[in-house]
Amino acid sequence: MSTIQFQHHQLAHCESGVTSNLLNHYGLPVSEPMVFGIGSGLFFGHFPFIKVGGAPGTTFRTWPGTIFKLAMKRMHITYHAEKFKSEEKAMQALDNALGKNIPVGMLAGVYYLTYFPDVFRFQFNAHNLVVHGKENGQYLVSDPIMKDLATISEEDLAKARFAKGTPEPGGYMYYIINTPKEIDFSSCIKKGIKSTCFFMLSPPLPWVGYKAIGFLGNRLKKYPIKHTPRKAALYLANIVRMQEEIGTGGGGFRFLYSAFLQEAAEKTGNDNYQKFSEELTNIGDDWRNFAFNAARQVKAREANMNSFNELGDMLIEIGKREKDFFTRLKKGV
């Protein structure tokens, strides 16, 4: 099977990075922050009834696959996306696409990606990567969070594509079919921002949007009372991991979205986007300050009531700031 000449770029986040690399492959130089913003990647959700790695689920971005699909839709790019019931059919579909010289994006479970150092292989099933060829039974991988290209065996890739847990990748794969000659970035940017503001402001449920940040803050204050010190530390550590490791770039993607707003100002000539960019950077600093203090509490190994109260208050204040920010951003668009 031939190898596709695919240019690999190391970027900040997996799905927006994969999407940017795929677009660049087809001659559309769209940056990762622009992909993330147009695809409405920024979000916040806390779901105490869903356990991820033994801890309540916390996310700083939209559901896996959403960034790619929304970015393609808003840029009027034709694509194909598919899930599978069996490993055999999923791997055959991948080989068929590669045989047509099509680089393929897909979801995978990090634990089975053998090219990752062992310390980074944990149960997380929403990682995105590109497969761009196959040689001697090894698939050629462009993983945007890795510095260099990688390889993985057919057996391990199949395991990664069908990893068990929440969410299950289900062999999901996607690729670009056709691209337009030009992209109306002004329109794409507005649509992306409006969706993000809707996600952060409108949902009536307490588990999503700005409300969920304060909701988590209040729950955090009760951790030392409701849980053992070990479990309280586990739950707190998971929030930090989702924010600073999975929320690549730090601050739960707030810095990445800030970069999008800065680029939006340059592309549209709207200076208001630049002002919003600077403000969101400050909010990202608040998130990073929370992560720093939370990490100190995790290392202390004892559930300090005052510390958890202070951390909870930090989140409640961040929630208020984000409500105000996205309300004004919505009006600004």
N, C-alpha and C positions, 0 to 999 in steps of 0.2 A: 504494500500500500504506500502511495506517495506521501511525502511530507509537505504540508502547506507552508509557504513562506509567510510566517506570522510574526509580526514585530511585537515583542513583549515589552511592556512598561510596568515597572513597579509603582503601585498607587496606594491610596490609603485604605479603601474599603473594597470588599470583594465584589458585590453586585454592581455598584456604580463603576468600579474599576474594570470589571469584565465588559460591561456595556461600552465604556469609553474605548477600550482596546478593540472591541469588535467594530465599532464605528470607524476608528482610525484605519482598520484593515481595509474597509471599503471606501477609503478616501474622504471620510468626514471627520476632520479634526475637532471633535467635541471633548472638552476637558471633563475630568471626573466631577468637579464641583457642579458644572453645568448639567451633567447627566443627573446628578443627585437632586438638584433643584427642580429641573423640568419633570423628573420622575416622582416628585413629591415624596422624597425618602424620609424626611424628618418627621418624628412622631414621639409620643411617649405613651406607654401603657404598663400597668401593673396588675397582674392577674393572680391573686393569692390562691385561687382554686385550680391553677395549672402549675404543676411542678416541672421544672427544668433542672436537671442535675441535682434533684433533691431539694431545691429551693423554689419559692414562688417565682413565677415568670415575670421578668421585667424586660421591657424592650424600649429602645430609643429610636427605632426606625419602623417603617411600615412592614407588612407581611412579605416574606421572601417571594421574589418574582414580580412584585408590584412596581418597583423602580424601572425595571427593564420594559415591562408592558406599557406603562404610562408614558415613558420617554419615547418609545416607538410610536405609539398612537399620536402623540402631540407633534412629533416631527414627521408624521406621515410616512413612516418606514414600514414596509411589509415584512413580517416575520413569521416563523413557525415555532410553536411551543407544544410540548406533548409530555404526558405522564404514561407510565407503563405498569402493568400488573406482574410482569415477570422479568427477571434479570436477562434472560435469553433474548427476548424481544427488544429490551432497552439497549443492549450491547449491539445487537444487529442493526438497529436504527442508527446508532452512533457510527458504526462502520460504513453504513450506506452513505451517510452524510459526508464522512471523511473521503470516501471514494469519489465524491463529486467536488472535492476540494473546498468543502464548506467547514470553517472552524465552528465548533459547537460549544455553547455555554451550557452549564448544568449545575444542579444542586448536588451537594455531597456532604456526608458526615465526616467531620474533621478527624475523628478517632481513627478512621481507616486510611487516611492519607499518609502513606508511609514516607513520603518525601519531607514531611514536617518533622522537626526535632521532637523527641518524645515528650518534652516538657509542655509542648503546645498541643498535644493530641488529647483532647478531652471530648466529652459527649456534647457536640454541637452540630446539629443536622441541617443548618441553613447556610452552609458555605458555598460560594460560587467560584467556578474556575472555567477555563477554556481548554478543551482538548483539540489539538490542531494536527495530529498525525499519529501514525502507529508504525513502529519499527521493531522487528524481532520479538513480537509479542508484548512490547512495552508501548503504552500510550504516552504521547508527548503532551506535556501540560504547561500552559501559561497560567500561573496563579498570581493575580495582581498584588498579593501581599508578600510574595517572595521576590528576592532580588534577581534570581536567575530562572531560566526554564527548568522544568523537572520532568521526571518520568515516573510511571506507576504501572504495575502489572495489571493484566486484565482481571484477575481474581480480586485484587484489592480495590480496583476502581468499581467493580460490580458491587462489592460489599459497601463501599462508600455511598454509592447511588441508591442503595436500598437499606440504609441504616435504620434501625428501629428507634422509636422515641418521638418526642414532640419538638418540631414537626417532622413527619416522615418525608424524605425527599421523593420517594416513589419513582425513582428513575427519571425525574423531570429534566428535560433538556430543551434548549431553544437556540435558534440561529436566525440570522438576517437573510432575507430573500432578495429584497430590492430596496434601493435608496433613491430619494429625490435629488435633483441637481442642486437645489437650494433649500435652506431651512429658514422659516420666518421665526427667528429667535425671540423677537419682541412678543409675539403671540404665545409662543411656547412658555416663555418665562412667566407671563401673566397667569396662564392656566395652571402652571406648576405651583405658583405662590398661592393662588386662590384655593387649590385643593389642600395644601399644607395648612392654611389658616382654618379651613373647614375641619380637618382632622384634629387640630389642636383646640378649637373653640366650640364646635357644635355638638359633638356626641353627648347625649344626656346621661350616659352611664358613668359611674364614678371611677371606672377602671381605665379610661382612656382620655387623652388630651391633657390640658393643664390641670383639670380636676384630679387626675390620677396622681400628679406630683404631690399635691397636698394630702391626698388620700394615703399615699405611701408614707409621707412624713408623720401623719398621725399614727399609723400602724407601727412605724419604727420606734416610736416612744414606748410602745407596749411590749417590744421584743424582750427586754430583761424580765418582765413580769410573766409573760406567757410561755417563754421558752427557756431551755437550759442555756448556760453561757456558750456552750459549744454550738448549739443550733442557732442562737442569736448571731454569733460570729459568722457562721456559714451563710445565713440569709443576707447579712450585711456585705460579706465578701462577694456574694453573687451579684449584688447591685453594682458594686465597684467594677467587677469584671465585665458586666454587660455595658457599662458606661465607658470604661477606659480601654478595654481590649476588643470586645465585639463592636463597640461604638468607636471604631477606628478613627484616629486623629484626636481623640480625647474629647471630654466634655459632652459625651453622648451625641456626637455628630454636629454639635452646635458650631464648632469651628469650621467644619466642612460646609455647612449651610451659609455661614458668614462669607466664606470664599465665593460661594455661588452668588450671593447678593452683590459682592464687590464686582464680580465679572459681569453681572446683569447691568450694573451701572455703566460699565465701560461699553457694553454692546448696545444699550438703548439710549445712553446719554442722560438717563434719569438719575440725578444726584441724590435723590431720596433713598435709592437703594444703597448707596454708599453709607449714608447715615445709619440706616437700619443694620448694615453689615457691622459697623463699629459697635453699635449697641448690643448686637447678639454676641459679639466677641466678649463683651463684658459679662454677659449672662453665662457664657461658656466658662469664663474664669470662676464664676460662682459655683458652677458644677464641679470644676476641677478642685476648688477649695473644699467642697463637700467630700470628694473622693479622697483627698489627702487626709482629712480628719477621720474619715471612716476607716481608712487603711490603718491608721494609728490605733483605732479602737479594736480592730480585728487582731492586730499583733499583741494587744494587751492581754487577750485571752480571758478577760474577766468582764462581764457585762456591767459596765458602769452606768447607773441610771441617769446621772447628769449628762454624760456624754451622749447617750441615745436621745435624751430630750433635746440637746443642742443640735444634734444631727437632724432630728425631726423638724425642728424650727427652721433650719437651713432650707430644707426641701419645701416647707410651706411658703417661705419667702420667695424661693425660686419660682414656685407655681404662680404666685401673684405677679411676679415680674413677667413671666411668659404669657400670662393672660393679657396683660397690658400691652406687651410687645406685639403679639399676633393680632390683637384687636386693631392697633394702629397700622400694622402692616397691611391688613385687609382693606382698611380705608384708603391707604396710600396707593394701592393697586387700582 
